[in-house]
Amino acid sequence: MRYLFFTNTPAHVHLYKHAVQSLCADGHEVLVLARDYTCTVELLEWYDLPYEVYGYCDTSKQSLLSRLPAHYVRAIRQARQFDPDLIFGMGGYAAHTGAMVRTPTVLLIDSEPASFDHAISTPFARAVLTPNTFQKDLGTNHYVFSGLKECAYLHPEIYESNPSIRDRLGVEPDESYVILRLNAFGSQHDVGKDGITHEQCHQLIDRLSNDATILVSDEGKDVDLEGLPARSFDLHPALMHDALAEATLLIADTQTMVTEAALLGTPAIRSNSFVGDSDMGNFVELENQGLIHNVARFSDIVDISTTLLRDDSVNEEWTRRRNDFLSDKTNLTELLVNVATARGRVGDLEAVRQFSRGTPSESKPPVGVGSD
């Protein structure tokens, strides 16, 4: 069979990379259509995946909107030339391309706030897959799996740690380090949202540098670190998960890396304007499991960070919580391969069930720092 995957962001490459490799190894024809956005193409090259670029955009919202028509034209043309039997993606590009080339599409969605994208994409999908934490009904073809989309590459059956990462980072075996991740807020679902400001970034570095080494990963590449007790994360982006796995703490205003930290057993603090009463179900669940902290006030970031960095029991405790959380979660790569070979007809697959409203998992009280 012939499979087409859309990777519009670096996170999409990680989501699909193992499924693409597995399908290729089984003799299927696979093509990845990529948007050249931040390090997406770098990752595709690193993992040696078969890809073509359908368009470019930088981290500004204007860049994406102005290039949309050309992106669609090229994506549809390239898809028609490849002639796939099934398309995978996470939104409008995949769904609309599938409709234009008359090919069934499977969407994997995990962000409830992206209502506009849901409205214009899900009607064209043969199946819509979401984590069981997802709180919005996306129609009759909406199916859920136990876990998170990051279980496609950080599930214990998939992920292997890199023992050389501390040497690559230039940190000592027992040296504490914090990764400070800053989002560019350039995606469609980021319109109107914001996170940690440059001034707050500088304050965090000043306050935390006495307790740990600070590594800054800045998607927009516009934070000036000159004269500050911090340095840029300068390894290949494919090594970020290995760096996260060894980190003492992640502080971020992005979404995906916070989930990744949780699945690696690394404490994470998430602060952006998505945080609040209508927050996404996966982040509510991860906080209830004691794996992350969703924080709205900047002062709380400093207080929680200091507490975590000075608690010697954190590493062992978070490892236990992570193992407990993942003990019954789906190996999503395995599921994606099964969905592919079933041509997107997921109703008979044991690892999924049709969406129904209600609590995704047994309600548990939030776990606080230092509690059991």
C-alpha positions as CSV (number, residue, x, y, z in Angstrom):
1,M,0.0,0.0,0.0
2,R,0.9,3.7,-0.4
3,Y,0.8,6.0,2.7
4,L,1.1,9.8,2.8
5,F,2.0,11.6,6.1
6,F,1.8,15.3,6.7
7,T,4.4,16.8,9.1
8,N,3.7,20.5,9.5
9,T,5.8,21.0,12.7
10,P,8.7,19.2,14.4
11,A,6.3,17.5,16.8
12,H,4.5,15.9,13.8
13,V,7.8,14.3,12.7
14,H,8.3,12.7,16.1
15,L,4.6,11.5,16.1
16,Y,4.9,9.7,12.8
17,K,8.6,8.8,12.5
18,H,8.5,5.3,13.9
19,A,5.3,4.4,12.0
20,V,6.8,5.6,8.8
21,Q,10.0,3.5,9.4
22,S,7.9,0.4,10.3
23,L,5.7,0.7,7.2
24,C,8.7,1.2,5.0
25,A,10.4,-1.9,6.6
26,D,7.3,-3.9,5.8
27,G,7.6,-3.0,2.1
28,H,4.9,-0.3,1.8
29,E,5.5,2.9,-0.2
30,V,5.5,5.9,2.1
31,L,6.0,9.6,1.5
32,V,6.1,12.4,4.1
33,L,4.9,15.8,2.9
34,A,6.7,18.4,5.1
35,R,6.2,22.1,5.8
36,D,9.6,23.7,6.2
37,Y,9.0,25.2,9.6
38,T,11.7,25.7,12.3
39,C,13.6,22.3,12.5
40,T,11.0,20.0,10.7
41,V,13.2,19.3,7.8
42,E,16.3,18.9,10.0
43,L,14.5,16.1,11.9
44,L,13.3,14.4,8.7
45,E,16.9,14.3,7.5
46,W,18.2,13.1,10.8
47,Y,15.8,10.1,10.8
48,D,16.3,9.5,7.1
49,L,12.6,9.6,6.3
50,P,11.3,9.8,2.7
51,Y,10.0,13.3,2.3
52,E,9.2,16.2,0.0
53,V,8.6,19.8,1.1
54,Y,5.3,21.4,0.1
55,G,6.0,24.9,1.5
56,Y,7.9,27.1,3.9
57,C,6.8,29.5,6.7
58,D,8.7,31.2,9.5
59,T,7.5,31.6,13.1
60,S,5.2,34.6,12.5
61,K,1.4,34.1,12.0
62,Q,1.5,36.4,9.0
63,S,4.0,34.1,7.3
64,L,1.6,31.1,7.6
65,L,-1.5,32.9,6.5
66,S,0.1,34.5,3.4
67,R,1.5,31.2,2.2
68,L,-1.6,29.0,2.8
69,P,-2.9,29.1,-0.9
70,A,0.5,28.1,-2.3
71,H,0.9,25.4,0.3
72,Y,-2.4,23.8,-0.6
73,V,-1.6,23.9,-4.3
74,R,1.7,22.2,-3.9
75,A,0.5,19.7,-1.4
76,I,-2.4,18.6,-3.6
77,R,-0.2,18.4,-6.6
78,Q,2.4,16.3,-4.8
79,A,-0.3,14.0,-3.3
80,R,-1.9,13.5,-6.6
81,Q,1.5,12.5,-8.1
82,F,2.2,10.0,-5.3
83,D,-1.4,8.6,-5.4
84,P,-1.7,7.3,-1.8
85,D,-4.2,4.8,-0.5
86,L,-4.4,6.5,2.9
87,I,-3.4,9.9,4.3
88,F,-2.4,10.8,7.9
89,G,-2.3,14.2,9.4
90,M,-3.4,16.5,12.2
91,G,-5.7,19.1,10.5
92,G,-6.8,20.9,7.4
93,Y,-3.8,20.3,5.1
94,A,-4.2,16.5,5.3
95,A,-8.0,16.5,5.3
96,H,-8.5,18.8,2.4
97,T,-5.7,17.2,0.4
98,G,-7.4,13.9,0.9
99,A,-10.7,15.3,-0.2
100,M,-9.2,16.8,-3.4
101,V,-7.4,13.6,-4.4
102,R,-10.2,11.4,-3.2
103,T,-8.2,9.5,-0.6
104,P,-9.4,8.5,2.9
105,T,-7.7,10.5,5.7
106,V,-7.0,9.7,9.3
107,L,-6.6,12.7,11.6
108,L,-4.8,12.6,15.0
109,I,-5.9,15.5,17.1
110,D,-5.1,16.4,20.7
111,S,-5.8,20.2,21.1
112,E,-9.3,21.1,22.0
113,P,-8.9,24.9,21.5
114,A,-8.3,24.5,17.7
115,S,-12.1,24.7,17.0
116,F,-11.8,26.3,13.6
117,D,-9.4,23.7,12.4
118,H,-11.6,20.9,13.7
119,A,-14.6,22.4,11.9
120,I,-12.9,22.6,8.5
121,S,-11.0,19.3,8.7
122,T,-12.9,16.5,10.6
123,P,-15.9,16.3,8.2
124,F,-13.4,15.1,5.5
125,A,-11.8,12.3,7.7
126,R,-12.5,8.6,7.6
127,A,-11.4,8.5,11.2
128,V,-10.4,11.0,13.9
129,L,-8.2,9.7,16.7
130,T,-7.7,11.6,20.0
131,P,-6.3,10.7,23.4
132,N,-8.9,9.5,25.9
133,T,-8.3,12.8,27.8
134,F,-9.8,14.8,24.9
135,Q,-12.9,16.5,26.1
136,K,-14.6,17.6,22.8
137,D,-16.9,15.5,20.6
138,L,-15.7,15.5,17.0
139,G,-18.5,13.5,15.5
140,T,-19.4,9.9,14.7
141,N,-15.9,9.0,13.4
142,H,-14.2,10.1,16.6
143,Y,-12.3,7.4,18.3
144,V,-10.0,7.5,21.4
145,F,-7.0,5.6,22.6
146,S,-5.5,5.4,26.1
147,G,-2.6,7.7,26.3
148,L,-1.2,10.8,24.6
149,K,0.1,11.5,21.1
150,E,3.6,11.6,22.5
151,C,3.2,7.9,23.3
152,A,4.1,7.3,19.6
153,Y,7.8,8.0,20.5
154,L,8.1,8.2,24.3
155,H,6.2,5.1,25.3
156,P,8.5,2.7,27.3
157,E,8.3,0.1,24.4
158,I,9.7,2.8,22.0
159,Y,12.0,5.2,23.6
160,E,15.6,4.4,24.5
161,S,17.7,6.8,26.5
162,N,21.0,8.2,25.2
163,P,23.9,7.6,27.7
164,S,26.1,10.2,26.0
165,I,23.8,13.2,26.3
166,R,25.4,14.8,29.3
167,D,28.8,14.7,27.6
168,R,27.2,16.3,24.5
169,L,25.7,19.0,26.7
170,G,28.9,19.6,28.6
171,V,27.3,19.0,32.0
172,E,28.7,16.8,34.8
173,P,27.1,13.5,35.7
174,D,25.6,14.9,38.9
175,E,25.0,18.5,37.7
176,S,21.5,19.8,37.9
177,Y,20.3,21.6,34.8
178,V,17.0,23.3,33.8
179,I,15.7,23.6,30.2
180,L,13.9,26.8,29.6
181,R,11.8,26.4,26.5
182,L,10.2,29.4,24.8
183,N,7.5,29.1,22.1
184,A,7.4,31.3,19.0
185,F,3.5,31.2,19.0
186,G,3.5,31.1,15.2
187,S,1.0,28.3,14.6
188,Q,-2.7,28.6,13.7
189,H,-3.8,27.4,17.1
190,D,-1.5,30.0,18.8
191,V,-3.4,33.0,17.5
192,G,-4.1,35.4,20.3
193,K,-2.0,33.4,22.8
194,D,1.2,34.3,24.6
195,G,3.6,33.0,27.2
196,I,6.8,33.9,29.1
197,T,8.1,37.3,28.1
198,H,11.7,38.2,27.5
199,E,11.9,40.1,30.7
200,Q,10.4,37.2,32.6
201,C,12.9,34.9,30.9
202,H,15.8,37.1,32.2
203,Q,14.3,37.1,35.7
204,L,14.0,33.3,35.8
205,I,17.6,32.9,34.7
206,D,18.8,35.3,37.4
207,R,16.7,33.6,40.1
208,L,17.5,30.0,39.2
209,S,21.1,30.0,38.1
210,N,22.3,29.6,41.7
211,D,20.6,26.3,41.9
212,A,21.2,24.8,38.4
213,T,22.7,25.3,35.0
214,I,20.2,27.0,32.6
215,L,19.9,25.9,29.0
216,V,17.6,28.0,26.8
217,S,15.7,26.6,23.8
218,D,14.2,29.5,22.0
219,E,12.0,28.6,19.0
220,G,11.8,32.2,17.8
221,K,15.5,32.7,18.3
222,D,15.1,36.3,19.5
223,V,16.0,36.2,23.2
224,D,19.3,37.9,24.0
225,L,21.3,35.9,26.5
226,E,24.5,38.0,26.4
227,G,25.7,38.7,29.9
228,L,23.3,36.2,31.5
229,P,24.2,33.1,33.5
230,A,22.7,30.8,30.8
231,R,23.5,29.3,27.4
232,S,21.5,28.2,24.4
233,F,20.6,24.6,23.8
234,D,22.9,24.1,20.8
235,L,22.6,20.4,20.0
236,H,20.7,18.9,17.1
237,P,17.0,19.2,17.8
238,A,16.7,15.4,17.5
239,L,18.6,15.1,20.8
240,M,16.1,17.3,22.8
241,H,14.2,14.3,24.3
242,D,17.5,12.8,25.6
243,A,18.3,16.1,27.1
244,L,14.8,16.3,28.6
245,A,15.1,12.9,30.1
246,E,18.3,13.9,32.0
247,A,17.1,17.4,33.0
248,T,16.2,18.3,36.6
249,L,13.4,20.5,35.4
250,L,11.6,21.9,32.3
251,I,10.1,25.4,32.4
252,A,8.1,26.1,29.2
253,D,5.4,28.2,27.6
254,T,5.0,25.6,24.8
255,Q,2.7,22.6,24.9
256,T,4.3,19.5,23.4
257,M,7.6,19.6,25.3
258,V,5.7,19.8,28.6
259,T,3.9,16.5,27.8
260,E,7.2,15.0,26.6
261,A,8.9,15.9,29.9
262,A,6.0,14.2,31.8
263,L,6.4,11.0,29.8
264,L,10.1,11.0,30.5
265,G,9.6,11.5,34.3
266,T,11.1,15.0,34.3
267,P,9.2,17.7,36.4
268,A,7.7,20.4,34.2
269,I,6.2,23.8,34.7
270,R,3.9,25.1,31.9
271,S,2.9,28.7,31.8
272,N,1.0,30.3,28.9
273,S,-2.4,31.8,28.2
274,F,-4.0,28.4,27.5
275,V,-3.7,27.7,31.2
276,G,-7.1,28.2,33.0
277,D,-10.6,26.8,33.5
278,S,-10.9,25.7,29.9
279,D,-7.5,24.1,29.6
280,M,-6.8,21.1,27.5
281,G,-7.7,17.7,29.0
282,N,-4.3,16.2,28.6
283,F,-2.6,18.9,30.7
284,V,-5.3,18.7,33.4
285,E,-4.8,14.9,33.5
286,L,-1.0,15.2,33.7
287,E,-1.3,17.7,36.6
288,N,-3.7,15.5,38.4
289,Q,-1.1,12.7,38.1
290,G,1.5,15.0,39.7
291,L,3.7,15.1,36.6
292,I,3.4,18.8,35.6
293,H,2.4,22.1,37.0
294,N,0.1,24.4,35.0
295,V,0.8,27.9,36.2
296,A,-0.8,31.2,35.2
297,R,1.1,33.7,37.5
298,F,4.8,34.3,36.8
299,S,5.6,34.5,40.6
300,D,4.4,30.9,41.0
301,I,6.9,29.7,38.4
302,V,9.8,31.0,40.5
303,D,8.4,29.6,43.7
304,I,7.6,26.1,42.3
305,S,10.9,25.9,40.5
306,T,12.9,26.7,43.6
307,T,11.0,24.1,45.6
308,L,11.6,21.4,43.0
309,L,15.3,22.2,42.5
310,R,16.0,22.0,46.2
311,D,14.1,18.7,46.8
312,D,16.4,15.7,46.7
313,S,13.5,13.3,46.4
314,V,12.1,14.7,43.2
315,N,13.9,12.4,40.7
316,E,12.8,9.2,42.3
317,E,9.3,10.4,42.9
318,W,8.7,11.6,39.4
319,T,10.1,8.4,37.9
320,R,7.5,6.5,40.0
321,R,4.7,8.7,38.9
322,R,5.7,8.5,35.3
323,N,5.9,4.7,35.4
324,D,2.5,4.5,37.1
325,F,0.9,6.8,34.5
326,L,2.3,4.9,31.5
327,S,1.6,1.4,32.9
328,D,-1.7,1.0,30.9
329,K,-1.1,3.4,28.0
330,T,-1.2,2.5,24.3
331,N,1.9,2.1,22.2
332,L,0.7,4.6,19.7
333,T,3.2,3.7,16.9
334,E,1.8,0.2,17.0
335,L,-1.7,1.5,16.8
336,L,-0.9,3.8,13.9
337,V,0.6,0.9,11.9
338,N,-2.5,-1.1,12.6
339,V,-4.7,1.8,11.5
340,A,-2.6,2.1,8.3
341,T,-3.0,-1.6,7.4
342,A,-6.7,-1.4,8.2
343,R,-7.0,1.5,5.6
344,G,-8.2,3.8,8.3
345,R,-11.2,1.7,9.3
346,V,-10.6,1.7,13.1
347,G,-13.9,0.4,14.4
348,D,-12.6,-3.2,14.9
349,L,-9.3,-2.3,16.5
350,E,-9.0,-3.3,20.2
351,A,-6.9,-0.3,21.1
352,V,-9.5,2.3,20.3
353,R,-13.1,2.9,21.3
354,Q,-15.7,5.4,20.0
355,F,-15.7,8.7,21.8
356,S,-18.3,9.2,24.5
357,R,-18.7,12.1,26.9
358,G,-17.6,11.6,30.5
359,T,-14.5,11.5,32.6
360,P,-11.6,9.9,30.6
361,S,-10.1,8.2,33.7
362,E,-10.9,7.7,37.3
363,S,-10.9,11.2,39.0
364,K,-7.9,11.6,41.3
365,P,-7.0,14.6,43.5
366,P,-4.1,16.6,42.3
367,V,-0.7,15.5,43.5
368,G,1.4,18.2,45.1
369,V,5.2,18.7,45.3
370,G,6.6,16.2,47.7
371,S,3.4,14.3,48.3
372,D,2.8,10.7,47.6
